[in-house]
Amino acid sequence: KLEETYVAKSAILVRAFIRDYLSERDALLREMASLKSQHTMAIDHQFKVVGHAAGKKAKCSFLVVGDCGIALGYYAVPDDSLSWATLAMKELVARHGAVLDEESKKCIVQGE
């Protein structure tokens, strides 16, 4: 039985997650790019979240979450222009196999 006094501090856990991400980044990004949602998607566009990131090139974050809270895409973008959201959503639509009419933005071929 583990002693209750041996509980990892949040700073140690964050460092472990970051170290794991840095060492496995390519595989994790490939895995995220292969994920699909069967029923739902939620979108979140925030400005404060990336303010803590190193680099200062990113000003906003754009997150797309699918079924059961699985992250389908996380994008750190340089401004609040919706052109970044358009690019991200086009990639997600293509990943799901759907085809949009460029003019009307309506689905003309249903995806998987």
Kinemage of the C-alpha trace (Angstrom):
@kinemage 1
@onewidth
@group {chain A} dominant
@subgroup {mainchain}
@vectorlist {calphas} color= white
{ca lys a 1} P 0.000 0.000 0.000
{ca leu a 2} L 1.348 3.418 -0.925
{ca glu a 3} L 1.672 5.853 1.878
{ca glu a 4} L -0.610 8.847 1.654
{ca thr a 5} L 2.367 11.108 2.322
{ca tyr a 6} L 3.914 10.171 -1.041
{ca val a 7} L 1.856 12.355 -3.357
{ca ala a 8} L 3.580 14.010 -6.296
{ca lys a 9} L 3.460 17.797 -6.306
{ca ser a 10} L 1.840 19.525 -9.272
{ca ala a 11} L 5.140 21.106 -10.418
{ca ile a 12} L 6.747 17.675 -10.696
{ca leu a 13} L 3.781 16.294 -12.632
{ca val a 14} L 3.795 19.250 -15.041
{ca arg a 15} L 7.530 18.758 -15.688
{ca ala a 16} L 6.953 15.046 -16.311
{ca phe a 17} L 4.134 15.757 -18.787
{ca ile a 18} L 6.221 18.389 -20.602
{ca arg a 19} L 9.261 16.096 -20.764
{ca asp a 20} L 7.075 13.298 -22.151
{ca tyr a 21} L 5.501 15.670 -24.692
{ca leu a 22} L 8.888 16.955 -25.865
{ca ser a 23} L 10.299 13.459 -26.293
{ca glu a 24} L 7.174 12.062 -27.988
{ca arg a 25} L 5.932 15.196 -29.761
{ca asp a 26} L 5.938 13.881 -33.342
{ca ala a 27} L 4.117 10.670 -32.425
{ca leu a 28} L 1.564 12.557 -30.302
{ca leu a 29} L 0.861 15.076 -33.072
{ca arg a 30} L 0.466 12.238 -35.622
{ca glu a 31} L -1.939 10.493 -33.276
{ca met a 32} L -3.988 13.667 -32.756
{ca ala a 33} L -4.126 14.230 -36.528
{ca ser a 34} L -5.618 10.754 -37.019
{ca leu a 35} L -8.439 11.096 -34.476
{ca lys a 36} L -12.038 11.408 -35.609
{ca ser a 37} L -15.296 12.244 -33.875
{ca gln a 38} L -18.454 10.235 -34.536
{ca his a 39} L -21.141 12.529 -33.166
{ca thr a 40} L -20.109 15.923 -31.847
{ca met a 41} L -17.478 18.646 -31.941
{ca ala a 42} L -16.993 21.625 -29.644
{ca ile a 43} L -14.844 24.631 -30.456
{ca asp a 44} L -13.065 26.973 -28.050
{ca his a 45} L -11.161 30.109 -29.147
{ca gln a 46} L -9.256 31.787 -26.291
{ca phe a 47} L -6.848 34.643 -25.919
{ca lys a 48} L -5.352 34.318 -22.424
{ca val a 49} L -4.287 30.663 -22.497
{ca val a 50} L -1.252 31.085 -24.762
{ca gly a 51} L -0.079 34.186 -22.919
{ca his a 52} L 1.934 31.912 -20.625
{ca ala a 53} L 3.637 30.097 -23.511
{ca ala a 54} L 7.244 30.737 -24.385
{ca gly a 55} L 7.835 32.496 -27.618
{ca lys a 56} L 5.228 35.276 -27.799
{ca lys a 57} L 4.413 34.558 -31.472
{ca ala a 58} L 1.105 32.945 -30.586
{ca lys a 59} L -1.641 35.253 -29.354
{ca cys a 60} L -4.687 32.944 -29.344
{ca ser a 61} L -5.544 29.285 -29.051
{ca phe a 62} L -8.119 27.392 -31.088
{ca leu a 63} L -9.204 24.018 -29.705
{ca val a 64} L -11.529 21.474 -31.287
{ca val a 65} L -12.812 18.693 -29.034
{ca gly a 66} L -14.767 15.647 -30.179
{ca asp a 67} L -16.684 12.796 -28.577
{ca cys a 68} L -15.869 12.107 -24.911
{ca gly a 69} L -13.618 15.182 -24.710
{ca ile a 70} L -10.922 13.899 -27.058
{ca ala a 71} L -8.796 16.711 -28.519
{ca leu a 72} L -9.066 16.646 -32.308
{ca gly a 73} L -6.849 19.670 -32.761
{ca tyr a 74} L -5.124 22.388 -30.781
{ca tyr a 75} L -3.797 25.367 -32.671
{ca ala a 76} L -1.743 28.262 -31.249
{ca val a 77} L -2.268 31.107 -33.721
{ca pro a 78} L -0.666 34.547 -34.114
{ca asp a 79} L -3.871 36.633 -34.125
{ca asp a 80} L -7.621 36.505 -33.585
{ca ser a 81} L -8.430 36.301 -37.291
{ca leu a 82} L -10.959 33.631 -38.135
{ca ser a 83} L -8.845 32.665 -41.153
{ca trp a 84} L -6.928 30.379 -38.767
{ca ala a 85} L -10.182 28.780 -37.660
{ca thr a 86} L -11.136 28.287 -41.304
{ca leu a 87} L -7.854 26.473 -42.028
{ca ala a 88} L -8.237 24.278 -38.953
{ca met a 89} L -11.847 23.394 -39.736
{ca lys a 90} L -11.020 22.581 -43.377
{ca glu a 91} L -8.377 20.139 -42.137
{ca leu a 92} L -10.848 18.544 -39.709
{ca val a 93} L -13.579 18.267 -42.358
{ca ala a 94} L -11.127 16.631 -44.779
{ca arg a 95} L -9.918 14.261 -42.041
{ca his a 96} L -13.493 13.082 -41.553
{ca gly a 97} L -13.928 12.494 -45.292
{ca ala a 98} L -16.533 15.170 -45.924
{ca val a 99} L -16.465 17.589 -48.847
{ca leu a 100} L -17.714 21.172 -48.586
{ca asp a 101} L -18.982 23.383 -51.360
{ca glu a 102} L -16.495 26.277 -51.389
{ca glu a 103} L -19.096 28.920 -52.117
{ca ser a 104} L -21.933 27.940 -49.785
{ca lys a 105} L -19.763 26.105 -47.198
{ca lys a 106} L -22.403 23.366 -47.109
{ca cys a 107} L -21.555 19.691 -46.999
{ca ile a 108} L -21.966 18.102 -50.438
{ca val a 109} L -20.383 14.720 -49.552
{ca gln a 110} L -21.013 13.228 -46.115
{ca gly a 111} L -17.928 11.981 -44.306
{ca glu a 112} L -17.355 8.773 -42.374
